[in-house]
């Protein structure tokens, strides 16, 4: 596999004809070691890094070995086309290849590998699509490096402005434009791509289930009904740095106390409302063992079944933080960094997929996806492959081989039903 920097070309096509296409298992085997951390067993495939470049090279290789037309769009998303890329009413499938810190192997990659395998299955069936078909790899879906999820699809859909994208920074202070330039891409080209989206008639994303709704059922594949509204909020707790061994308890302005109380409050408020609230990332300054912190910065991820409940939970967490901050002499500042409203997948498309799959169960999810971002512009739907443990964003994330195979077959059935009718 080519492990060099990706080549930022558009409209590149293989002229050598289809080579023997790797099977699902061969693709999975080749992709599996990329970005894997030997110490944790998890993945660190962050946007615009070497691991990301290797994943992109893998994607391009899969396209070219199948004789598909390869494209790189203005936002760094990769496309592999069967049929005319400029045609209308295209059927698109795919997902993402990046990961959360020490994430699992299935979140994202299962959808991309399954998409190529589903196209192979269509060819094996002798299916004749009368609509263009494409596989897509959306960039930076997890937001692990720059703190904002679904950057590639948000830019494409016009939900992230160029100015805000250019202002994104990673933990080392590297901006998104700097990271893109170092990877060989043009950050000045990013922005909305309405012409491309207008040519898409349907987008179907296959994903490992992030939960256990299917685990105790006989169904290996389900259909998504909706995505819960969700967002990320940054809490800055400003206190006063001081010596841990000489400063009296009553003289301290310790932001760690306020932060800790806020973490507990978030858990309580979410439980009472039947929602979810998680502080999963924190940074501390000056971060010394024998120093009282001057600043604790924590990021809240919160999700709920409806937007009213979500707003109430976040407001309650904010109130708890501010009230405790007053007691501790700590200034609390809160910034909403991202928000995605409730996504109701296109009911007609959703119901059609469930019917195609013989009455597959329809279920909601609390996880965000590129399909949710595109849903305001393009008819979108999702398929979930059963996860026996329900664990995700962890090296323990898994899916059985038979269920993955069933997912490929289901996706092929859906693509055939949509593109060959």
JOTARA-V682656 format. One record per pair of residues at least 12 apart in sequence whose ideal C-beta (glycine too) atoms are under 8 Angstrom apart, sorted by the first residue. I is the first residue (numbers start at 1). GAP is how many residues later the second one is. If there is no record, write none. Layout:
i=I gap=GAP
i=I gap=GAP
This chain:
i=1 gap=29
i=1 gap=53
i=1 gap=56
i=1 gap=57
i=1 gap=60
i=2 gap=55
i=2 gap=58
i=2 gap=59
i=3 gap=47
i=3 gap=50
i=3 gap=51
i=3 gap=54
i=4 gap=49
i=4 gap=53
i=5 gap=48
i=5 gap=178
i=5 gap=179
i=6 gap=47
i=6 gap=50
i=6 gap=51
i=6 gap=54
i=6 gap=66
i=6 gap=177
i=6 gap=178
i=6 gap=179
i=7 gap=53
i=7 gap=177
i=8 gap=64
i=8 gap=176
i=8 gap=177
i=8 gap=178
i=9 gap=61
i=9 gap=63
i=10 gap=61
i=10 gap=62
i=10 gap=63
i=11 gap=58
i=11 gap=60
i=11 gap=74
i=12 gap=57
i=12 gap=58
i=12 gap=59
i=13 gap=56
i=13 gap=57
i=14 gap=49
i=14 gap=50
i=14 gap=53
i=14 gap=54
i=14 gap=55
i=14 gap=56
i=16 gap=51
i=17 gap=50
i=18 gap=47
i=18 gap=48
i=18 gap=49
i=19 gap=45
i=19 gap=46
i=19 gap=47
i=19 gap=48
i=20 gap=45
i=21 gap=41
i=21 gap=44
i=21 gap=45
i=21 gap=95
i=21 gap=99
i=22 gap=40
i=22 gap=43
i=23 gap=94
i=23 gap=97
i=24 gap=89
i=24 gap=90
i=24 gap=93
i=24 gap=380
i=24 gap=381
i=24 gap=384
i=27 gap=35
i=27 gap=86
i=27 gap=89
i=27 gap=90
i=28 gap=81
i=28 gap=85
i=30 gap=28
i=31 gap=24
i=31 gap=27
i=31 gap=66
i=31 gap=78
i=31 gap=82
i=32 gap=73
i=34 gap=17
i=34 gap=20
i=34 gap=21
i=34 gap=24
i=35 gap=16
i=35 gap=17
i=35 gap=19
i=35 gap=20
i=35 gap=64
i=37 gap=65
i=40 gap=62
i=40 gap=355
i=41 gap=61
i=41 gap=354
i=42 gap=57
i=42 gap=59
i=42 gap=60
i=42 gap=61
i=42 gap=62
i=42 gap=352
i=42 gap=353
i=43 gap=56
i=43 gap=59
i=43 gap=60
i=43 gap=61
i=43 gap=62
i=43 gap=352
i=44 gap=55
i=44 gap=57
i=44 gap=58
i=44 gap=100
i=45 gap=52
i=45 gap=53
i=45 gap=54
i=45 gap=58
i=46 gap=52
i=46 gap=53
i=46 gap=98
i=46 gap=99
i=47 gap=51
i=47 gap=92
i=47 gap=93
i=47 gap=97
i=47 gap=98
i=47 gap=99
i=47 gap=104
i=47 gap=132
i=48 gap=92
i=48 gap=97
i=48 gap=128
i=48 gap=131
i=48 gap=132
i=48 gap=134
i=48 gap=135
i=48 gap=137
i=49 gap=96
i=49 gap=134
i=52 gap=45
i=52 gap=46
i=52 gap=87
i=52 gap=131
i=53 gap=130
i=55 gap=42
i=55 gap=43
i=55 gap=82
i=56 gap=22
i=56 gap=41
i=56 gap=81
i=58 gap=39
i=59 gap=19
i=59 gap=21
i=59 gap=38
i=59 gap=53
i=59 gap=78
i=60 gap=18
i=62 gap=18
i=62 gap=54
i=63 gap=15
i=63 gap=17
i=63 gap=72
i=66 gap=14
i=66 gap=16
i=66 gap=50
i=66 gap=53
i=66 gap=54
i=68 gap=12
i=68 gap=13
i=68 gap=14
i=68 gap=51
i=68 gap=67
i=69 gap=12
i=69 gap=13
i=69 gap=16
i=71 gap=14
i=73 gap=83
i=73 gap=120
i=73 gap=123
i=74 gap=115
i=74 gap=116
i=74 gap=117
i=74 gap=119
i=75 gap=64
i=75 gap=76
i=75 gap=77
i=75 gap=80
i=75 gap=81
i=75 gap=115
i=75 gap=116
i=75 gap=118
i=76 gap=63
i=76 gap=64
i=76 gap=76
i=76 gap=104
i=76 gap=109
i=76 gap=114
i=77 gap=59
i=77 gap=60
i=77 gap=61
i=77 gap=62
i=77 gap=75
i=77 gap=76
i=77 gap=79
i=78 gap=58
i=78 gap=59
i=78 gap=61
i=79 gap=55
i=79 gap=56
i=79 gap=57
i=80 gap=36
i=80 gap=54
i=80 gap=55
i=80 gap=56
i=81 gap=51
i=81 gap=52
i=81 gap=53
i=82 gap=37
i=82 gap=47
i=82 gap=50
i=82 gap=51
i=82 gap=52
i=83 gap=46
i=83 gap=48
i=83 gap=49
i=83 gap=50
i=83 gap=51
i=84 gap=48
i=85 gap=47
i=85 gap=49
i=86 gap=113
i=87 gap=44
i=87 gap=45
i=87 gap=112
i=88 gap=111
i=88 gap=113
i=89 gap=42
i=89 gap=43
i=89 gap=110
i=89 gap=111
i=89 gap=112
i=90 gap=41
i=90 gap=42
i=90 gap=43
i=90 gap=44
i=90 gap=109
i=90 gap=110
i=90 gap=111
i=91 gap=38
i=91 gap=40
i=91 gap=41
i=91 gap=42
i=91 gap=43
i=91 gap=109
i=91 gap=110
i=91 gap=111
i=91 gap=113
i=91 gap=324
i=91 gap=327
i=91 gap=328
i=92 gap=41
i=92 gap=42
i=92 gap=43
i=92 gap=44
i=92 gap=108
i=92 gap=110
i=92 gap=111
i=92 gap=112
i=93 gap=18
i=93 gap=22
i=93 gap=25
i=93 gap=40
i=93 gap=41
i=93 gap=42
i=93 gap=43
i=93 gap=110
i=93 gap=111
i=93 gap=112
i=93 gap=113
i=93 gap=318
i=93 gap=322
i=94 gap=17
i=94 gap=18
i=94 gap=21
i=94 gap=40
i=94 gap=41
i=94 gap=42
i=94 gap=43
i=94 gap=44
i=94 gap=111
i=95 gap=13
i=95 gap=14
i=95 gap=15
i=95 gap=16
i=95 gap=17
i=95 gap=20
i=95 gap=42
i=95 gap=43
i=95 gap=46
i=95 gap=110
i=95 gap=111
i=95 gap=112
i=95 gap=274
i=95 gap=275
i=96 gap=12
i=96 gap=15
i=96 gap=16
i=96 gap=41
i=96 gap=42
i=96 gap=43
i=96 gap=44
i=96 gap=45
i=96 gap=46
i=96 gap=56
i=96 gap=274
i=97 gap=12
i=97 gap=15
i=97 gap=40
i=98 gap=41
i=98 gap=42
i=98 gap=43
i=98 gap=44
i=98 gap=46
i=99 gap=43
i=99 gap=45
i=100 gap=42
i=100 gap=44
i=100 gap=293
i=101 gap=43
i=102 gap=292
i=102 gap=293
i=103 gap=39
i=103 gap=41
i=103 gap=290
i=103 gap=291
i=103 gap=292
i=103 gap=294
i=104 gap=104
i=104 gap=287
i=104 gap=288
i=104 gap=289
i=104 gap=290
i=104 gap=291
i=104 gap=292
i=104 gap=293
i=104 gap=294
i=105 gap=290
i=105 gap=292
i=106 gap=102
i=106 gap=281
i=106 gap=286
i=106 gap=291
i=106 gap=292
i=106 gap=293
i=107 gap=35
i=107 gap=100
i=107 gap=101
i=107 gap=103
i=107 gap=285
i=107 gap=286
i=107 gap=290
i=108 gap=33
i=108 gap=34
i=108 gap=99
i=110 gap=96
i=110 gap=97
i=110 gap=98
i=110 gap=275
i=110 gap=289
i=110 gap=294
i=110 gap=297
i=111 gap=94
i=111 gap=95
i=111 gap=96
i=112 gap=23
i=112 gap=25
i=114 gap=92
i=114 gap=271
i=114 gap=290
i=114 gap=293
i=114 gap=294
i=114 gap=297
i=115 gap=20
i=115 gap=91
i=115 gap=296
i=116 gap=19
i=117 gap=291
i=117 gap=295
i=118 gap=290
i=118 gap=293
i=118 gap=294
i=118 gap=297
i=119 gap=14
i=119 gap=16
i=119 gap=293
i=119 gap=296
i=121 gap=287
i=121 gap=288
i=121 gap=291
i=122 gap=290
i=122 gap=293
i=122 gap=294
i=122 gap=298
i=125 gap=287
i=125 gap=291
i=127 gap=289
i=127 gap=292
i=127 gap=293
i=128 gap=292
i=129 gap=286
i=129 gap=287
i=129 gap=290
i=129 gap=291
i=130 gap=289
i=130 gap=290
i=130 gap=291
i=131 gap=70
i=131 gap=287
i=131 gap=288
i=132 gap=67
i=133 gap=282
i=133 gap=286
i=138 gap=12
i=138 gap=14
i=138 gap=15
i=138 gap=232
i=139 gap=12
i=139 gap=13
i=140 gap=12
i=141 gap=12
i=141 gap=228
i=141 gap=229
i=143 gap=195
i=145 gap=25
i=145 gap=34
i=146 gap=22
i=146 gap=23
i=146 gap=24
i=146 gap=30
i=147 gap=21
i=147 gap=85
i=147 gap=152
i=147 gap=190
i=148 gap=12
i=148 gap=20
i=148 gap=84
i=148 gap=189
i=148 gap=190
i=149 gap=83
i=149 gap=189
i=149 gap=219
i=150 gap=218
i=150 gap=219
i=150 gap=220
i=150 gap=222
i=150 gap=223
i=151 gap=14
i=151 gap=17
i=151 gap=25
i=152 gap=218
i=153 gap=217
i=153 gap=220
i=153 gap=221
i=154 gap=219
i=155 gap=35
i=155 gap=36
i=155 gap=37
i=155 gap=38
i=156 gap=36
i=156 gap=37
i=156 gap=40
i=156 gap=41
i=156 gap=218
i=157 gap=35
i=157 gap=40
i=157 gap=216
i=157 gap=217
i=157 gap=219
i=157 gap=220
i=158 gap=34
i=158 gap=36
i=159 gap=214
i=159 gap=217
i=162 gap=28
i=162 gap=29
i=165 gap=25
i=166 gap=21
i=171 gap=112
i=194 gap=183
i=197 gap=177
i=197 gap=180
i=197 gap=181
i=200 gap=178
i=201 gap=177
i=201 gap=178
i=201 gap=217
i=202 gap=147
i=202 gap=176
i=202 gap=177
i=202 gap=178
i=202 gap=179
i=202 gap=216
i=203 gap=168
i=203 gap=171
i=203 gap=175
i=203 gap=176
i=203 gap=177
i=203 gap=178
i=204 gap=149
i=204 gap=167
i=204 gap=176
i=204 gap=177
i=204 gap=178
i=204 gap=179
i=204 gap=207
i=204 gap=210
i=204 gap=211
i=204 gap=214
i=205 gap=164
i=205 gap=165
i=205 gap=166
i=205 gap=175
i=205 gap=176
i=205 gap=177
i=205 gap=178
i=206 gap=176
i=206 gap=177
i=206 gap=178
i=206 gap=179
i=206 gap=201
i=206 gap=204
i=206 gap=205
i=207 gap=162
i=207 gap=175
i=207 gap=176
i=207 gap=177
i=207 gap=178
i=208 gap=176
i=208 gap=177
i=208 gap=179
i=208 gap=184
i=208 gap=189
i=208 gap=191
i=209 gap=13
i=209 gap=156
i=209 gap=175
i=209 gap=176
i=209 gap=177
i=209 gap=178
i=209 gap=181
i=210 gap=155
i=210 gap=156
i=210 gap=157
i=210 gap=177
i=210 gap=180
i=210 gap=182
i=210 gap=183
i=211 gap=154
i=211 gap=155
i=211 gap=176
i=211 gap=179
i=211 gap=181
i=212 gap=175
i=212 gap=177
i=212 gap=178
i=213 gap=148
i=213 gap=150
i=213 gap=171
i=214 gap=147
i=214 gap=149
i=214 gap=170
i=214 gap=172
i=214 gap=173
i=215 gap=171
i=215 gap=172
i=215 gap=173
i=215 gap=174
i=215 gap=175
i=217 gap=144
i=217 gap=169
i=219 gap=141
i=219 gap=142
i=219 gap=167
i=220 gap=165
i=220 gap=166
i=220 gap=180
i=220 gap=182
i=220 gap=183
i=220 gap=186
i=220 gap=187
i=221 gap=136
i=221 gap=139
i=221 gap=162
i=221 gap=163
i=221 gap=164
i=221 gap=165
i=221 gap=182
i=221 gap=185
i=221 gap=186
i=221 gap=189
i=222 gap=138
i=222 gap=139
i=222 gap=140
i=222 gap=141
i=222 gap=161
i=222 gap=162
i=222 gap=164
i=223 gap=127
i=223 gap=130
i=223 gap=131
i=223 gap=134
i=223 gap=137
i=223 gap=138
i=223 gap=139
i=223 gap=140
i=223 gap=158
i=223 gap=159
i=223 gap=160
i=223 gap=161
i=224 gap=121
i=224 gap=126
i=224 gap=138
i=224 gap=139
i=224 gap=140
i=224 gap=141
i=224 gap=147
i=224 gap=157
i=224 gap=158
i=224 gap=159
i=224 gap=160
i=225 gap=119
i=225 gap=120
i=225 gap=125
i=225 gap=137
i=225 gap=138
i=225 gap=139
i=226 gap=116
i=226 gap=117
i=226 gap=118
i=226 gap=119
i=226 gap=138
i=226 gap=139
i=227 gap=113
i=227 gap=115
i=227 gap=116
i=227 gap=118
i=227 gap=137
i=227 gap=138
i=227 gap=139
i=227 gap=140
i=227 gap=141
i=227 gap=142
i=227 gap=145
i=228 gap=75
i=228 gap=76
i=228 gap=77
i=228 gap=82
i=228 gap=114
i=228 gap=136
i=228 gap=137
i=228 gap=138
i=229 gap=74
i=229 gap=75
i=229 gap=77
i=229 gap=78
i=229 gap=81
i=229 gap=110
i=229 gap=111
i=229 gap=112
i=229 gap=113
i=230 gap=71
i=230 gap=72
i=230 gap=73
i=230 gap=74
i=230 gap=80
i=230 gap=109
i=230 gap=110
i=230 gap=136
i=230 gap=138
i=231 gap=70
i=231 gap=71
i=231 gap=79
i=231 gap=83
i=231 gap=105
i=231 gap=106
i=231 gap=107
i=231 gap=108
i=231 gap=109
i=232 gap=67
i=232 gap=68
i=232 gap=69
i=232 gap=104
i=232 gap=105
i=232 gap=106
i=232 gap=107
i=233 gap=66
i=233 gap=67
i=233 gap=69
i=233 gap=81
i=233 gap=85
i=233 gap=101
i=233 gap=102
i=233 gap=103
i=233 gap=104
i=234 gap=63
i=234 gap=64
i=234 gap=65
i=234 gap=66
i=234 gap=100
i=234 gap=101
i=234 gap=103
i=235 gap=24
i=235 gap=27
i=235 gap=44
i=235 gap=62
i=235 gap=63
i=235 gap=64
i=235 gap=65
i=235 gap=86
i=235 gap=97
i=235 gap=98
i=235 gap=99
i=236 gap=59
i=236 gap=60
i=236 gap=61
i=236 gap=96
i=236 gap=97
i=236 gap=98
i=236 gap=99
i=237 gap=18
i=237 gap=19
i=237 gap=21
i=237 gap=22
i=237 gap=25
i=237 gap=58
i=237 gap=59
i=237 gap=60
i=237 gap=61
i=237 gap=84
i=237 gap=88
i=237 gap=93
i=237 gap=94
i=237 gap=95
i=238 gap=17
i=238 gap=56
i=238 gap=57
i=238 gap=92
i=238 gap=93
i=238 gap=94
i=238 gap=95
i=239 gap=13
i=239 gap=14
i=239 gap=15
i=239 gap=16
i=239 gap=17
i=239 gap=19
i=239 gap=53
i=239 gap=54
i=239 gap=55
i=239 gap=56
i=239 gap=57
i=239 gap=89
i=239 gap=90
i=239 gap=91
i=239 gap=92
i=240 gap=12
i=240 gap=13
i=240 gap=52
i=240 gap=54
i=240 gap=89
i=241 gap=44
i=241 gap=45
i=241 gap=50
i=241 gap=51
i=241 gap=52
i=241 gap=53
i=242 gap=49
i=242 gap=50
i=243 gap=47
i=243 gap=48
i=243 gap=49
i=244 gap=45
i=244 gap=46
i=244 gap=47
i=244 gap=48
i=245 gap=45
i=247 gap=45
i=252 gap=40
i=252 gap=77
i=253 gap=39
i=253 gap=75
i=253 gap=76
i=253 gap=77
i=254 gap=38
i=254 gap=39
i=254 gap=74
i=254 gap=76
i=255 gap=38
i=255 gap=39
i=255 gap=40
i=255 gap=41
i=255 gap=73
i=255 gap=75
i=256 gap=28
i=256 gap=36
i=256 gap=37
i=256 gap=40
i=257 gap=67
i=257 gap=71
i=257 gap=73
i=258 gap=38
i=258 gap=63
i=258 gap=66
i=258 gap=67
i=258 gap=70
i=258 gap=72
i=258 gap=74
i=259 gap=20
i=259 gap=23
i=259 gap=37
i=259 gap=39
i=261 gap=59
i=261 gap=60
i=261 gap=63
i=262 gap=17
i=262 gap=36
i=262 gap=55
i=262 gap=58
i=262 gap=59
i=262 gap=62
i=263 gap=16
i=263 gap=35
i=265 gap=51
i=265 gap=52
i=265 gap=55
i=265 gap=56
i=265 gap=59
i=266 gap=12
i=266 gap=13
i=266 gap=34
i=266 gap=36
i=266 gap=51
i=266 gap=54
i=269 gap=44
i=269 gap=47
i=269 gap=48
i=269 gap=51
i=270 gap=32
i=270 gap=43
i=273 gap=31
i=273 gap=36
i=273 gap=39
i=273 gap=40
i=274 gap=30
i=274 gap=31
i=274 gap=35
i=275 gap=27
i=275 gap=28
i=275 gap=29
i=275 gap=30
i=275 gap=34
i=275 gap=35
i=275 gap=38
i=276 gap=25
i=276 gap=26
i=276 gap=27
i=276 gap=28
i=276 gap=90
i=277 gap=23
i=277 gap=24
i=277 gap=25
i=277 gap=26
i=277 gap=36
i=277 gap=37
i=277 gap=40
i=278 gap=22
i=278 gap=23
i=278 gap=24
i=279 gap=19
i=279 gap=20
i=279 gap=21
i=279 gap=22
i=280 gap=19
i=280 gap=21
i=281 gap=17
i=281 gap=18
i=282 gap=14
i=282 gap=15
i=282 gap=16
i=282 gap=17
i=283 gap=13
i=283 gap=14
i=284 gap=12
i=284 gap=13
i=285 gap=12
i=299 gap=38
i=300 gap=14
i=300 gap=17
i=302 gap=12
i=302 gap=15
i=303 gap=63
i=305 gap=59
i=306 gap=36
i=307 gap=34
i=307 gap=35
i=318 gap=16
i=321 gap=13
i=340 gap=28
i=340 gap=32
i=340 gap=33
i=343 gap=28
i=343 gap=29
i=343 gap=32
i=344 gap=31
i=345 gap=26
i=345 gap=30
i=345 gap=35
i=345 gap=36
i=345 gap=37
i=346 gap=29
i=346 gap=33
i=346 gap=34
i=346 gap=35
i=348 gap=31
i=349 gap=30
i=349 gap=31
i=349 gap=32
i=350 gap=12
i=350 gap=31
i=352 gap=65
i=353 gap=28
i=353 gap=30
i=353 gap=61
i=356 gap=57
i=356 gap=58
i=356 gap=61
i=357 gap=26
i=357 gap=53
i=357 gap=56
i=357 gap=57
i=360 gap=50
i=363 gap=21
i=365 gap=17
i=365 gap=19
i=367 gap=25
i=369 gap=13
i=383 gap=24
i=383 gap=27
i=383 gap=28
i=383 gap=31
i=385 gap=14
i=385 gap=18
i=385 gap=19
i=385 gap=21
i=385 gap=22
i=386 gap=13
i=386 gap=14
i=386 gap=17
i=387 gap=12
i=388 gap=12
